Structure formats: structure tokens, C-alpha cells
């Protein structure tokens, strides 16, 4: 019908300029969260690459390898800061619509955050007194545990607030906190390195996440209707039990793969030297950068979207279309990266890191399989299938270290990436098998 835009059977006919205009606005509104997340993660990637380049030029492969060990330990603490309930808060807050219900969930989150902050700070202090810096790769680095203990509360509360913003759909606020936090963290680390040297780099690496937490808290408190929410302690058993289930999943994620990587770095450092750890971590850090981009989209866009869908069949349709797009983009981006891998290593790091280019292809293959597994894990999480996600995370950590030990004798410096490929492929196969077992009957080709 000329001059009209038919948007569906049984709907009113509107003028083309009116209805189509609203359709375009609705489409832009739907993709606005992805735009904000994309911009914030792009800033994070750029800041991360500048940081890697700066550290590589300043300290070389050996010291860079030691720095990545410190970053890995700090990341384990900070990923669990707030109780590891970020995904649970996003999922549950996005599924309710009243401010009262949202307040109940964030109060429950603050309760878990307070308890976990005390526990994690105590663990960090105990490691400072008993570990002597062995896990950090150098006995002289033990003081960093005290810094981690002090920053736990800020990082944890910041994680809770950021989960709240993501859950209620304020992606712009979420993105702004990350943009400002990553930029200021980079500047702080550079200032500390210029002033103190290598110890400044260590301090900047463990202080950085706290800056994002401070900015998130400030954004939260400037809102009149949010004041006081962070000071409400809730002891509602159903809410605490639900969030604790997500915390259990996070415990597995935090203690499985990152701990396996810590053990691999220590083993490589002793057998091959920290230079080879630096080559592997040069590739791994680039991988972490783009996987962080994917993770932000999965957590803050895909998980809320799947959680709002009550039907498993509808959620699987969304997952299939979204997953096909993500894997397609990664495939072509991976081909491009492999083709220019030598230049990527040279630009991000320096000529001394050139042996790392040999590790790029297996890392990309393993990452592709890992993305497929993560897609299925977030579907399981949206359906509250916590046991499956926990099992996959634990199995991945065990398999990653086990396959490394198997490959180390024959393949040396290539062993970590070969282990990554085999482990990721195995986890993807298991995840697909679990999906076929637990899902409702649905034609996935529809």
C-alpha cells in the first residue's frame, strides 16, 4: 500500500515517514547499548595496548613475564571482589522492573560484598605473612598482597555498582566508568614507573582496578534515588542463596583457569626462563584484550537479553543468531591478525618479542573454540544451570594444566598454546553435548 509502512499483520497502518521513522529510532535504541559497550571496550583495548607497549619497552621479556604473574594474582582477587556475584546481580536485576525489587537485590549483593571483602583481605594478609612472594614469582614482591587487601572493599563495591548499572540498562553510565577508569589507571601506572621504576609498575598493576571502582561509586552516589542503597544490609535467605550460586560459579572461574595459568607460568619460569614466559604472555595478553571485549558484550548485553526470555526455545534462537555473528566476526578478524602477526607483535611490544609470533595461530584457534564455549555457558547461566557452568570451568582449569604437563617435554615454549587449543576444543565438545541433554526439544535450524 503506497505511502504506508506495514509493520505486521493486524496492526494499524501508519504513514511511511512516521512508522518507519519510529522503526529506525527503535532499532538505533536497541543497538545503543552495544555502541556504548563497544566504545568503552575500545578505549580499554587502546589503553591496554599502550600499557603493554610501554612495559615491554621499559623492562623487556623477562621482567614483563614477572609483571604478568603479579597481574594474574591481582586479577584472581579482583575477579572475586564483591563476592563474585556480578553475573547474578545483572541477571536478577534485569529480570525485575520495580525499584523496590532492584533495591532488594543490590542490598543482598552488598551483604555478600562486605563478607567477602573481609575474607579476601584476610587471605591477602595471610599470604603476605606466609607466602613470602613465592606465588608472585619473587620473594621481594610480598608487600603487594597488603595493597590488594586494602583495595578489596573499593573494588568489590565498585563491581556491585557496575553490575547494578548494567542490570537496569544504564549501559552509558557503565561505559563511562570504564572509560575514565582505564584511562586514569594507565596514566597512574606510567607516573609510578617514571617515579619509582619496576616497583612502580607492580604498584600500578594492582591499584588500577580500584580507580574504576571509585569512579563507579561516585556515579552511584550523585543520584538522589540511589543514596543509601549501598548501606542497606539484607539477610533474605532466598536472595542470598541465589547470588551465592553465582558466586560458586565465579569461584570455579577464578580458581580454575587463572590458577592453572599461574602454575604454568611458574613451571615455565623455572624450566625455560622468564623470557619464554614473556613471549607466551605477550600473545596471551593480546588475547585477553579482545576476549575482554567479547566478555563485556556477553555479560552486559547477551546475559540480560537471554535472562528476560522465559522460553528456552526463544533464548536459543537469540543465542544462535548472536553467536553466529560473533564467531563470524572473530573468524575474519583472526585471519587478518594472523596475516599481520609479525607487525602486531612489533607494534604492541618490540623486536625482542618477535619469537612470540609463532604462538599466534594456536592461540587464535583455541580462542575461537573458547568463544563458542562461552556462548553456551552464558545460555546455561541465563537458565540458572549453575552446575553445568561450574563443571565446565573446573574441567577447563584441570585440563589446561594437565595438557601443558603432557606437551611441555616435547614442545617446550609451544606447550601452553597447544594445551589451550586442546582444552578449548574439548570444553566446546562437552558444552555442546550438555546442551543436547538438557535443552527442551527445539529445532535449532528454525
N, C-alpha and C positions, 0 to 999 in steps of 0.2 A: 504494500500500500504506500503510494508515493507521499513523501512529506512526513512519514512516521517512522518510528523505530520500534519494532515489535520485540519486547524483551522476554516474552514467554506466553504460552497458551493460557487463556483465561485471565490475562492481566489487561489493565486498561491500556489503550493506545495513547501515546504521548507524541508530541512533536519531536522531530529528529533532533533539533537543537537542544531541547530540554532534557529528554530521556538519555540520549547518547552523551550529552554533556555530563549528566549525573553519573552515567556508567563509567565515563573516563575518570571522573573525580573519585568514584568508589574504588576503581582499580588502582589509582595512584595512592589512595589512602591505605589500601591493603598492602601495597608493596613499600610504603613509607618505613615500617619497622626494619625491613631488610636493608633499605638505604642507609638508615642511621647506624645499624649494626655493621654494615659494610664500611662506612666511613670511619667509625671508631676502631674497627679491627685493622683497617688500612693504616691508620695512624700508629696503632700498636705494632704492625709489621715494620713500618718505616723506622720507628723508634728502636725496635728490636734489632734490625739490621745495622743501624748506625752504632748501636751498643756493641754488637758482635765485631764489627769492623774496628771500632775503637780499641776494644780489649785485645783483639788479635794483633794489631799493630803495636800496641803498648807492651804486651807481655809474651807473645809467641805461643806455639802449640803446647809446650809443657805446662806453663802457668795457666794457660787457657783451660787445659784439661782439669787442673785442680779447681779452678773457678767453677766449672760446670758441676763438679762434685758438691761444692758448697751450695750452689743454686739448687741442685737436686734435693739436698737435705732440707733447705728452707722451703722448697715447693711442697714437700710432704707435709710439713707443719701447716703451711698456709692453705693448702687444698682442704685440709680438715678443720681449719679455723672456723669457728661458729658452729661446730658440731657436725659438719659435713651434710647439712640439711638443705643446701641451696636448691637442688633439683626438687626436693619435696615441697619447699615453700613455693617455688614457681608453679609447680603442678597444682597444688591445692588452692593457692590464691587466685590463679587464673580460672579455676573451676567454680568460684563463688563470685557473687556480684554485689553484696551489701558490704558497706564499710565496717559494720559490726563483725561480720564473719572474717573479713580480712584482718581486723584487729586481733581477733582470737588467734588466728594462725601466726601472726607476727609475734604476739606475746608468748606463744608456745615456743617459737623459734628463739626468742631472746632468753628464755629459761634454759634451753639446751645450750645456747651460746655461752651463758655465764658458767655453767657447769663444765663444759668442755674447755673453756679458756683456762680455768683453774687447773684442770687435769693436764692440758698440754704444756702450760707454763711449768708445772711441777716436773714433767718429763724432761723438758729442755734444761731446767736447772740441774736435775739429776745427771743428765748426760754431760753437762759442763763440769760437774764434780767427779764423775766416774769414768767417762769415756776418754777424756784426755785428747780429744780431737782426732781419734783414730778414724772414725767414720768420715770425717771431713777431709781425710787424706793427708793431714799434717797436724801433729800434736800442738803446734803453736796456735791453731785456729779455734781452740776450745771456747774462747771468750764469745764467739759468735752465738753460741747457744743462749747466753744471757740476753743478747739483743733480741733473739727470736722469742724468748719468754716474755720480754717486756712488750713486744708489739702484738702479742696474741689477741688481746682484748679488742684493740683497734681494728685489726684485720678481720676478726670474727664478726664484730658488729657491722663493719662495712659490708661483709658478704651477705649478712641478713638483709640489710637495707637494699643492696643491689638486687637481691632476689625479689624483694617486695616490689621495687620499681618494674622489674621485668614481668612479674606476675600480673600487675594491674595494667600492663600495656604501656607504661611510660618509658618506652624504649629510648626516646630522645634524651631523657634525664640520665638513664643508664649509660648511654653512649657518651654523653658529655663528661660524666665522672671518669670514664676510662680514658677518654682523650686527654683530659687535663692530668690525670694520674700518671699515665705512661710518659707524657712529655716532661712533667716535673721530675719523675723518677730518673729519667735519662740525664737530665741536667744535674741532678743531685749527685749521681754516680760519677759523672765527669768531673765535677768540682772536687769530690772527695779523692779521686785518683790524682788530680793535679796537685792537691794539697798534701796527701799522705802517701800516695803510691799504691802498691798492691793491697795493703790493708784497707785503703780507702775503697778499692774495688770490692773487696769482701764485704765491707760495711754497707756500701751502696746496694749490693745484691740482695741483702736481707732486709734492708729498710724500705726498698722500693714499693712493695705491695701495701705498706702501711699508708703511703701517701694517697693512693686510690681510696682506701678506707676512710681517711679523714675527709676527703672531698665528698664522698657519698654521704657521710654523716651530716656534713654541713648542708647539703642539698635537702636532706630529710628534715632537719630542724627548722629551716626557714619557712616551711609550710605550716600554716596555722593548724590545720586539721590533723597534722602528724605529731605535733608536740605532745609528749607524754607517752606515746605508744611504746617507745623503747624502754620505759621504766616500769612496764606492767609485767609482772611475773605470773605465768599461768601454770596451774597444775592439773589441767584437764587430761585425764589418762588417755582418752581416745586420740586426741591430737598429738600428745607426746609419743604415743605408741606408733602412730602413723609416721611422724617425722623420724622417729628412731629407726624405722625400717629403711628409709632413705639414707640415714646415717650409716647403717650397716653396709649398704651398698657402697657408700663412699669409703668406708674403712677398707673394703676389699680393693677398691680402685687405688686408694692411696698407698696401701701396704703391699700390693702385689707387683704391678709393673714398675713403679718407681723404685721399690726396694730391690727388685731384680736388676734394674739398671745400675743402682748403687753398687751392688755386688759385682756386676760385670766390670764397672769402671775400676774398682779396687783390684780385681783379678788381672785386668789388662795392665794397670799401672805397675803391678809387681812383676808380671811375666814379660811384657813388651816395652814398658816405659810409658810415662805420661804423654810423650809426644804422640804415640799411637792413639791414646785416649782422646787427645786433642783433635786428631784427624776424624775419628768417628763422631765425636761430639760436634765438630764443625758441620757435618751433614745432618746429624740428629737435631741440632738447633734450628737449622733451616726448616726441617720437617716439623719441628714443634711450632714454628711460626705459622705455617699455613694450616696445620692441624688445629691450632688455636682459633684461627679464623673460622674453620668449619665447626669447631666445638661451640663457639659463641652462637652461631646460627642454629645449631641443633638444640642447644639448651634454651635459648631465649626466643626462638621462633617455632621450631618444629615441635618441641615438647609441649608448650602451651596449646598449639594448634591440635595436636593429637589428643591431648587430655580433654579438650572441650567436646570431642566427638564420642558419643556414648556407644555407637555401633562399631564393633571390631572391623566389619567389612568396610565401612566408610573410612576408618583410620588407616586401613591397609591400602585403600585406593590413594589416599593423600600421600602415604609413605612411598608407594610405588612411583608416583609421578615426581614427587620431590626428590627421591633417591636417584631416579634416572637422570634428572637434571644435574644433580651434584656430581654423580660419577662421570657423566659425560664431560662436564667442565674440567674435572680433575684429570681425565684421560688426555685431553688435548693440552692442558697446562703442563702435565707431566712429560709429554713428548717434547714440548718446547723447552722445558727445563733440562731435559737430558741432552738435547742438541747443543745447548749453550752452557753445559755444566762447568766446563773449564773457566769460562768467563765469570760465571756466578761465584765460584769459589774465589777467584782472583779479586772480584769487585767487593764481595762481602768481607773477605778475610785478607789474605796476602799471598804472595808467591810461595811462601814457606808452607802453606796449607794445600798446595797442589795435589799431593797424594790422595787427598780426600775425595777428589773427583771420581776415583774408581769405585767408591761406595754409593754413588748417587742412584744408579739403576736399581739395585736390590732394595734400597730404601724406598724408592718410589713404588715398586711392586708391592712391598709389604704395606705401605701406607694406603694403597688402593684397596687392598683386602680389609685393612683396618677400618676404613670409612664404611664399607659395606656392613661390617660387624656392628659399628656404632649406630648405624641407621636402625638395625634390628633391635639393638639394646634400648634405644630411646622409645621404640614402639612398645617393647616389653615393660619399660618403666611407666609409660603412659597408661598401660593396662594394670599397673601395680603388680607385675610379675617379678618381684624383687629377687626371689631365689635364683631365677634364671640369670639375671644380670650379675648377681654376686658370684655365681658359679663360673660364669664366663671370665670375669675379672681375675678370680683366683687362679683358674686354669691358665690364663694367659701369662701371669707372672711366673708360675711354676715352669711352664713350657719355655718361656723366653730364656730363663737362666739354664734350664736343663739342656736345651738345644745348643746354647752357647758353649757349655762344657763339652758337648759332643763334637762341635765343629772347631773348637779352639786349637786342638792339637794339629789338625790338618790345614786349616785355613787362616790361622793367625789373626791379623787385623780385620779380615773379612768376616770373621765368625759372628760378631754382633748383628750385622745386617742380614747375613744368611739366616740366623736364628729368628730375626724379625719377620722375614719372608715366610718361613715355615710355620711359625707360631700364628701369624695373622691369617694365613690360609686355613690352618686347622680350626681356628676360632670361628671363622666365617662359615665353614662347613658345619660346625656344631650348631651355630646360631640358626642357620637355615633349617637344619634338622629339627631343632626345638620349635621353630615357627610352625612347621608342618604338623607337629604333635599337638600343640596347644591351641592353635587358632580355630575359630569357628569355620565350618565349611564355607568357602567362598571361592569363586572363580577369579584367580589373580590375573587372568588375561583380560577381564572385562574392563 
